[in-house]
């Protein structure tokens, strides 16, 4: 892996032989914005493939936005890196010291990466979505199906937020990612930190006693 400047990265992207290269990037509030900005500044035409992408994305002639959602496509980056390497393409990484270390598919050997740039930027986090009568009703129905000790995986948006509020009476729920008993409602929720989730749950209890394990 060679660490380069953003100017050197732009030169490498500009030198790509394909007339309309396809860039595969992560979404889910982990978008490498500096890399995408370099791509946008150097290529008139390209395809951008992302799962659960966040705005703002380039919407103009010459850019084709692609996604596997809804359907198979979770953790597509591992397979994408393998295919790019097999075809002689370019694997580029954006390194941020604020990004927490993750195991599993989040681990990538350095020799698989051609170029990388270094940034030091705050990590985004989803805001708590406002509820309405419809989302509260959905959350109520979902909560009826969840028992103490259940394993959950929550998403991002109004319905997951409302469901989290509806589950504040449940105990010993498990985070799907770590299978670690939380003692309170601490599901895997859009990449939030556990402490933030606990604070969110306590806030939703509107003054009720909360045990924080």
C-alpha positions in Angstrom: 0.0 0.0 0.0 1.4 3.4 -1.0 0.2 6.5 0.9 -0.3 9.4 -1.6 -1.4 13.0 -1.6 -4.8 13.9 -3.0 -3.1 15.4 -6.0 -1.3 12.1 -6.7 -4.6 10.2 -6.2 -6.3 12.5 -8.7 -3.6 11.8 -11.2 -4.0 8.0 -10.7 -7.7 8.2 -11.2 -7.3 10.3 -14.3 -5.0 7.7 -15.8 -7.5 4.9 -15.5 -7.9 3.4 -19.0 -11.6 2.7 -18.9 -13.8 5.4 -20.6 -16.5 4.8 -17.9 -14.8 3.2 -14.8 -17.0 1.7 -12.1 -16.2 2.9 -8.5 -17.4 0.7 -5.6 -17.6 2.6 -2.3 -19.0 2.0 1.1 -22.1 3.7 2.3 -23.9 3.2 5.7 -22.4 6.5 7.1 -18.9 5.3 6.2 -18.6 7.0 2.8 -15.0 8.0 1.8 -16.0 11.5 0.7 -12.4 12.6 -0.1 -12.0 9.7 -2.5 -15.3 10.4 -4.2 -14.5 14.1 -4.5 -11.3 13.2 -6.2 -13.2 10.9 -8.6 -15.7 13.6 -9.4 -13.0 16.2 -10.1 -11.0 14.0 -12.4 -13.6 11.9 -14.4 -16.3 13.2 -16.7 -18.0 9.8 -16.8 -18.1 7.0 -14.3 -20.4 4.6 -12.5 -20.7 4.8 -8.7 -21.8 1.6 -6.9 -22.8 2.0 -3.2 -24.9 0.3 -0.7 -27.1 2.5 1.5 -25.5 5.7 0.1 -25.7 9.1 1.9 -26.3 12.4 0.2 -24.9 14.4 -1.4 -24.1 12.3 -4.4 -23.3 13.6 -7.9 -26.5 13.8 -9.9 -25.5 14.8 -13.4 -25.1 13.5 -16.9 -22.1 11.2 -17.1 -22.5 9.7 -13.6 -24.5 6.5 -13.2 -25.5 5.6 -9.7 -25.8 1.9 -8.9 -26.9 0.0 -5.8 -27.7 -3.7 -4.9 -30.4 -2.5 -2.4 -32.9 -4.1 -1.9 -31.5 -7.6 -2.2 -28.1 -9.4 -1.9 -25.3 -6.9 -1.4 -24.4 -6.6 2.3 -20.6 -6.5 2.7 -20.0 -6.2 -1.0 -16.6 -4.5 -0.6 -14.7 -7.7 0.2 -15.8 -9.3 -3.1 -15.3 -6.0 -4.9 -11.7 -5.8 -3.8 -11.1 -9.4 -4.9 -12.6 -8.7 -8.3 -10.8 -5.5 -8.8 -7.4 -7.1 -8.0 -8.2 -10.0 -10.3 -8.9 -7.6 -13.2 -5.9 -5.4 -12.6 -7.9 -2.5 -11.3 -7.1 0.1 -8.6 -8.0 -0.4 -4.9 -7.9 2.9 -3.0 -8.4 3.4 0.8 -9.3 6.5 2.8 -7.6 6.2 6.3 -9.0 8.1 9.2 -7.6 7.7 12.8 -11.0 8.3 14.2 -12.5 5.2 12.6 -12.8 2.4 15.2 -11.2 -1.0 14.5 -13.7 -3.7 13.4 -13.2 -7.4 13.0 -14.5 -9.7 10.3 -15.1 -8.4 6.9 -13.9 -5.0 8.0 -10.3 -6.3 8.1 -8.3 -5.9 4.9 -4.7 -6.9 4.3 -2.5 -3.9 3.3 -1.1 -5.6 0.3 -4.6 -5.7 -1.2 -4.6 -1.8 -1.3 -2.8 0.0 -4.1 -3.1 3.6 -2.9 -4.4 5.4 0.2 -4.9 8.9 1.4 -4.9 10.1 5.0 -7.7 12.2 6.5 -8.6 13.3 10.0 -12.3 14.0 10.0 -15.2 13.5 12.5 -17.3 10.4 11.8 -21.0 11.0 11.0 -23.7 9.5 13.0 -27.4 9.3 12.2 -29.8 11.6 14.0 -32.7 10.2 15.9 -35.7 10.2 13.6 -39.0 11.8 14.6 -41.8 9.4 15.2 -45.4 9.6 14.0 -48.6 7.6 14.5 -47.7 5.1 11.7 -44.2 4.4 12.9 -45.3 4.1 16.5 -47.9 1.5 15.5 -45.4 -0.5 13.5 -43.0 -0.4 16.5 -45.8 -1.6 18.8 -46.5 -4.6 16.6 -42.8 -5.4 16.3 -42.2 -5.1 20.1 -44.9 -7.7 20.7 -42.8 -10.2 18.9 -39.6 -9.5 20.9 -39.0 -11.3 24.2 -36.4 -10.9 26.9 -33.0 -12.3 25.7 -33.8 -11.9 22.0 -31.0 -11.1 19.5 -31.7 -8.0 17.4 -30.3 -6.1 14.5 -31.7 -2.6 14.1 -31.4 -0.3 11.1 -31.4 3.5 10.6 -34.6 5.6 10.3 -38.0 6.3 11.8 -39.2 2.7 12.3 -36.0 1.4 14.0 -35.9 4.4 16.3 -39.6 4.0 17.2 -39.0 0.2 17.7 -36.1 1.0 20.1 -38.4 3.2 22.1 -41.0 0.5 22.2 -38.5 -2.1 23.6 -37.4 -0.2 26.6 -39.2 -2.6 28.9 -37.3 -5.6 27.6 -34.2 -7.0 29.4 -31.0 -8.8 28.3 -31.4 -8.1 24.6 -28.3 -9.0 22.5 -26.4 -7.1 19.9 -26.3 -9.2 16.8 -22.8 -8.1 16.0 -21.2 -9.2 19.2 -23.8 -11.5 20.9 -22.9 -9.6 24.1 -25.6 -9.4 26.8 -26.2 -5.7 27.2 -28.5 -5.7 30.2 -30.5 -3.0 28.6 -31.8 -2.4 25.1 -28.5 -2.0 23.2 -29.1 -3.4 19.7 -26.9 -2.9 16.7 -28.3 0.4 15.5 -26.8 2.1 12.6 -23.2 2.1 13.9 -24.0 4.0 17.1 -21.6 3.5 20.0 -23.0 1.5 22.8 -22.7 4.4 25.3 -24.7 6.5 22.8 -27.4 3.8 22.6 -27.7 3.6 26.3 -28.1 7.4 26.5 -30.7 7.2 23.8 -32.6 4.5 25.6 -32.5 6.4 28.9 -33.7 9.5 27.2 -36.7 7.7 25.7 -37.7 6.4 29.1 -38.9 9.9 30.0 -37.7 9.8 33.6 -38.1 6.1 34.3 -35.4 4.4 36.2 -32.7 3.0 33.9 -30.0 0.5 34.8 -26.8 1.0 32.8 -24.6 -2.0 32.7 
